[in-house]
Structure formats: C-alpha cells, structure tokens
C-alpha cells in the first residue's frame, strides 16, 4: 500500500487527517467552489499538492461551514454556501 507521502491524490480520510479535521467537515469543504478536488461519481480525490496552498489562501473565509457543522442545521448551510 502506498504511503500518504507517495500519493498526489488523497481520499477524504487521508486529507482530513492531514488537516486535523474530521471526514464530515472535509466532505463539506469539497463542496466549496475552487477546492482542489476532482469528483468521480461518488469518489472524491483531493489534490495533495494544492491542498496546503488552498488552505493557506482560504483560512478564515469559510467560517459558516464550522457554524453549520456545530449544529445550525442543513437548511442554513444550503442557503449560506457557494456565495
């Protein structure tokens, strides 16, 4: 099995470990416009090389994801995201 250092594409689980967040939150981040991932039907592959730079450039911009994740509800999230 390949180590995470040898891969350029990461699974949700691998990327969430790399950033120190849980998989559900990582899944929500993949819905943000411009997030460095490719979706193949139900499979999501995150570009490891671009993840760090995206994170650095967008730190603090998506606070509403955390609010939603902490329990404000899916309806709030659907209204707030992608703006």
C-alpha positions in Angstrom: 0.0 0.0 0.0 1.3 3.5 -0.9 2.1 5.9 1.9 0.5 9.3 2.0 3.8 10.8 1.1 3.9 9.0 -2.2 0.5 10.0 -3.4 -0.7 13.1 -5.2 -4.4 12.3 -4.8 -5.8 11.9 -1.3 -9.1 10.3 -0.1 -11.4 12.3 2.3 -10.0 10.3 5.2 -6.3 11.0 4.3 -6.9 14.7 3.7 -8.9 15.1 6.9 -6.0 13.5 8.8 -3.6 15.8 7.1 -5.6 18.9 8.1 -6.6 17.6 11.5 -10.4 17.8 10.9 -13.0 15.1 10.7 -14.2 13.5 7.5 -17.7 15.1 7.5 -16.1 18.6 7.6 -13.7 17.6 4.9 -16.6 16.4 2.8 -18.3 19.8 3.2 -15.1 21.6 2.2 -15.1 19.7 -1.1 -18.3 21.5 -2.0 -16.7 24.9 -1.9 -16.0 26.4 -5.3 -12.3 26.3 -6.1 -11.5 23.5 -3.6 -8.7 21.4 -5.2 -10.5 18.1 -5.8 -12.0 16.0 -8.5 -15.2 14.1 -8.2 -15.8 10.8 -10.0 -19.4 9.9 -9.3 -19.3 9.1 -5.5 -15.5 9.1 -5.2 -13.6 12.3 -4.3 -9.9 12.7 -4.9 -8.2 15.7 -3.3 -5.0 17.2 -4.9 -2.4 16.9 -2.1 0.0 19.4 -3.7 -2.7 22.1 -4.0 -4.4 21.4 -0.6 -1.8 23.3 1.5 -1.9 26.4 -0.7 -5.7 26.4 -0.9 -5.8 26.1 2.9 -3.3 28.9 3.4 -5.2 31.2 0.9 -8.7 30.5 2.4 -8.1 30.2 6.1 -10.8 32.1 7.9 -13.1 32.5 4.8 -15.4 29.6 5.4 -16.5 30.1 9.0 -20.1 29.3 8.0 -19.0 25.7 7.4 -18.0 25.4 11.0 -21.2 27.1 12.3 -23.2 24.6 10.3 -21.2 21.7 11.4 -21.7 22.6 15.0 -25.4 22.2 14.7 -27.2 25.1 13.0 -28.8 22.7 10.5 -28.6 21.7 6.9 -31.1 24.3 5.8 -28.8 27.1 7.0 -25.9 25.5 5.2 -27.7 25.2 1.9 -28.7 28.9 2.0 -25.2 30.1 3.0 -22.7 28.1 0.9 -21.4 28.8 -2.5 -21.9 32.6 -2.2 
